[in-house]
Amino acid sequence: MQAQMITKIYNDNPNQREVRRVADLLQQGGIVVLPTDTLYAFACSMEFKRSVETIAQLKGFSLKKAKYSMLCSSLSMASEYVRPMSKDLFSLLKQCLPGPYTFVMDANTNVPRNYLNPNKTIGVRVPSNTILQAVVEAVGCPLIGTSVRRVDEEIESEYLTDPELIHDSWGSRVDLVVDGGLGEDLPSTVVNCAGGEMEVIRYGKGEIDL
């Protein structure tokens, strides 16, 4: 699939017909650039290993060294893919999500091992972006995502935030770019929650006090 397309969807009132179109592409193994509440992201359905491998190639890293996030529409969906949480961790997630955070958590067997970090963890995101939430709901399972940029690439921020420029750069290598308006130029705040500990390992857009 190389449709080389861009489509506009409004965050305050996502058009359900366009959302269905995006979901259909993803359910066929397509790769779509989607807005989040931080940077735009390459995304595919977690059911297609080959699509995840293609995203790794776009990013410039090997599948084994890739660091993906699982993009979920809700905390309820995310909880189906991680090990049981402590009361404190659940309280923290409920306070922060949806929001600009990535929580690195112990995955359960519902997550394909190809997407796991070496210590069997995965980043969990529930962005506060109604377009992404609507698409994930329509697909029916989490998406695997990672920010639109190559590893160690220095790039002007507008090429990470302007969907038209993202389309100029990547449109020939993905199936669809969703224009959800200008994105943010800050990544998510990353919190490592694996093994029962909670530690901020990257400060980004989300404010947090552990």
Secondary structure as a PSIPRED ss2 file (coil, helix, strand):
# PSIPRED VFORMAT (PSIPRED V4.0)

   1 M C   1.000  0.000  0.000
   2 Q C   1.000  0.000  0.000
   3 A C   1.000  0.000  0.000
   4 Q C   1.000  0.000  0.000
   5 M C   1.000  0.000  0.000
   6 I E   0.000  0.000  1.000
   7 T E   0.000  0.000  1.000
   8 K E   0.000  0.000  1.000
   9 I C   1.000  0.000  0.000
  10 Y C   1.000  0.000  0.000
  11 N C   1.000  0.000  0.000
  12 D C   1.000  0.000  0.000
  13 N C   1.000  0.000  0.000
  14 P C   1.000  0.000  0.000
  15 N C   1.000  0.000  0.000
  16 Q H   0.000  1.000  0.000
  17 R H   0.000  1.000  0.000
  18 E H   0.000  1.000  0.000
  19 V H   0.000  1.000  0.000
  20 R H   0.000  1.000  0.000
  21 R H   0.000  1.000  0.000
  22 V H   0.000  1.000  0.000
  23 A H   0.000  1.000  0.000
  24 D H   0.000  1.000  0.000
  25 L H   0.000  1.000  0.000
  26 L H   0.000  1.000  0.000
  27 Q H   0.000  1.000  0.000
  28 Q C   1.000  0.000  0.000
  29 G C   1.000  0.000  0.000
  30 G C   1.000  0.000  0.000
  31 I C   1.000  0.000  0.000
  32 V E   0.000  0.000  1.000
  33 V E   0.000  0.000  1.000
  34 L E   0.000  0.000  1.000
  35 P C   1.000  0.000  0.000
  36 T C   1.000  0.000  0.000
  37 D C   1.000  0.000  0.000
  38 T C   1.000  0.000  0.000
  39 L C   1.000  0.000  0.000
  40 Y C   1.000  0.000  0.000
  41 A E   0.000  0.000  1.000
  42 F E   0.000  0.000  1.000
  43 A E   0.000  0.000  1.000
  44 C E   0.000  0.000  1.000
  45 S E   0.000  0.000  1.000
  46 M C   1.000  0.000  0.000
  47 E C   1.000  0.000  0.000
  48 F C   1.000  0.000  0.000
  49 K H   0.000  1.000  0.000
  50 R H   0.000  1.000  0.000
  51 S H   0.000  1.000  0.000
  52 V H   0.000  1.000  0.000
  53 E H   0.000  1.000  0.000
  54 T H   0.000  1.000  0.000
  55 I H   0.000  1.000  0.000
  56 A H   0.000  1.000  0.000
  57 Q H   0.000  1.000  0.000
  58 L H   0.000  1.000  0.000
  59 K H   0.000  1.000  0.000
  60 G C   1.000  0.000  0.000
  61 F C   1.000  0.000  0.000
  62 S C   1.000  0.000  0.000
  63 L H   0.000  1.000  0.000
  64 K H   0.000  1.000  0.000
  65 K H   0.000  1.000  0.000
  66 A C   1.000  0.000  0.000
  67 K C   1.000  0.000  0.000
  68 Y C   1.000  0.000  0.000
  69 S E   0.000  0.000  1.000
  70 M E   0.000  0.000  1.000
  71 L E   0.000  0.000  1.000
  72 C C   1.000  0.000  0.000
  73 S C   1.000  0.000  0.000
  74 S C   1.000  0.000  0.000
  75 L H   0.000  1.000  0.000
  76 S H   0.000  1.000  0.000
  77 M H   0.000  1.000  0.000
  78 A H   0.000  1.000  0.000
  79 S C   1.000  0.000  0.000
  80 E C   1.000  0.000  0.000
  81 Y C   1.000  0.000  0.000
  82 V E   0.000  0.000  1.000
  83 R C   1.000  0.000  0.000
  84 P C   1.000  0.000  0.000
  85 M C   1.000  0.000  0.000
  86 S C   1.000  0.000  0.000
  87 K H   0.000  1.000  0.000
  88 D H   0.000  1.000  0.000
  89 L H   0.000  1.000  0.000
  90 F H   0.000  1.000  0.000
  91 S H   0.000  1.000  0.000
  92 L H   0.000  1.000  0.000
  93 L H   0.000  1.000  0.000
  94 K H   0.000  1.000  0.000
  95 Q H   0.000  1.000  0.000
  96 C H   0.000  1.000  0.000
  97 L C   1.000  0.000  0.000
  98 P C   1.000  0.000  0.000
  99 G C   1.000  0.000  0.000
 100 P C   1.000  0.000  0.000
 101 Y E   0.000  0.000  1.000
 102 T E   0.000  0.000  1.000
 103 F E   0.000  0.000  1.000
 104 V E   0.000  0.000  1.000
 105 M E   0.000  0.000  1.000
 106 D E   0.000  0.000  1.000
 107 A E   0.000  0.000  1.000
 108 N C   1.000  0.000  0.000
 109 T C   1.000  0.000  0.000
 110 N C   1.000  0.000  0.000
 111 V C   1.000  0.000  0.000
 112 P C   1.000  0.000  0.000
 113 R H   0.000  1.000  0.000
 114 N H   0.000  1.000  0.000
 115 Y H   0.000  1.000  0.000
 116 L C   1.000  0.000  0.000
 117 N C   1.000  0.000  0.000
 118 P C   1.000  0.000  0.000
 119 N C   1.000  0.000  0.000
 120 K C   1.000  0.000  0.000
 121 T E   0.000  0.000  1.000
 122 I E   0.000  0.000  1.000
 123 G E   0.000  0.000  1.000
 124 V E   0.000  0.000  1.000
 125 R E   0.000  0.000  1.000
 126 V C   1.000  0.000  0.000
 127 P C   1.000  0.000  0.000
 128 S C   1.000  0.000  0.000
 129 N C   1.000  0.000  0.000
 130 T H   0.000  1.000  0.000
 131 I H   0.000  1.000  0.000
 132 L H   0.000  1.000  0.000
 133 Q H   0.000  1.000  0.000
 134 A H   0.000  1.000  0.000
 135 V H   0.000  1.000  0.000
 136 V H   0.000  1.000  0.000
 137 E H   0.000  1.000  0.000
 138 A H   0.000  1.000  0.000
 139 V H   0.000  1.000  0.000
 140 G C   1.000  0.000  0.000
 141 C C   1.000  0.000  0.000
 142 P C   1.000  0.000  0.000
 143 L E   0.000  0.000  1.000
 144 I E   0.000  0.000  1.000
 145 G E   0.000  0.000  1.000
 146 T E   0.000  0.000  1.000
 147 S E   0.000  0.000  1.000
 148 V C   1.000  0.000  0.000
 149 R C   1.000  0.000  0.000
 150 R C   1.000  0.000  0.000
 151 V C   1.000  0.000  0.000
 152 D C   1.000  0.000  0.000
 153 E C   1.000  0.000  0.000
 154 E C   1.000  0.000  0.000
 155 I C   1.000  0.000  0.000
 156 E C   1.000  0.000  0.000
 157 S C   1.000  0.000  0.000
 158 E H   0.000  1.000  0.000
 159 Y H   0.000  1.000  0.000
 160 L H   0.000  1.000  0.000
 161 T H   0.000  1.000  0.000
 162 D C   1.000  0.000  0.000
 163 P H   0.000  1.000  0.000
 164 E H   0.000  1.000  0.000
 165 L H   0.000  1.000  0.000
 166 I H   0.000  1.000  0.000
 167 H H   0.000  1.000  0.000
 168 D H   0.000  1.000  0.000
 169 S H   0.000  1.000  0.000
 170 W H   0.000  1.000  0.000
 171 G C   1.000  0.000  0.000
 172 S C   1.000  0.000  0.000
 173 R C   1.000  0.000  0.000
 174 V C   1.000  0.000  0.000
 175 D C   1.000  0.000  0.000
 176 L E   0.000  0.000  1.000
 177 V E   0.000  0.000  1.000
 178 V E   0.000  0.000  1.000
 179 D E   0.000  0.000  1.000
 180 G C   1.000  0.000  0.000
 181 G C   1.000  0.000  0.000
 182 L C   1.000  0.000  0.000
 183 G C   1.000  0.000  0.000
 184 E C   1.000  0.000  0.000
 185 D C   1.000  0.000  0.000
 186 L C   1.000  0.000  0.000
 187 P C   1.000  0.000  0.000
 188 S C   1.000  0.000  0.000
 189 T E   0.000  0.000  1.000
 190 V E   0.000  0.000  1.000
 191 V E   0.000  0.000  1.000
 192 N E   0.000  0.000  1.000
 193 C C   1.000  0.000  0.000
 194 A H   0.000  1.000  0.000
 195 G H   0.000  1.000  0.000
 196 G H   0.000  1.000  0.000
 197 E C   1.000  0.000  0.000
 198 M C   1.000  0.000  0.000
 199 E E   0.000  0.000  1.000
 200 V E   0.000  0.000  1.000
 201 I E   0.000  0.000  1.000
 202 R E   0.000  0.000  1.000
 203 Y C   1.000  0.000  0.000
 204 G C   1.000  0.000  0.000
 205 K C   1.000  0.000  0.000
 206 G C   1.000  0.000  0.000
 207 E C   1.000  0.000  0.000
 208 I C   1.000  0.000  0.000
 209 D C   1.000  0.000  0.000
 210 L C   1.000  0.000  0.000
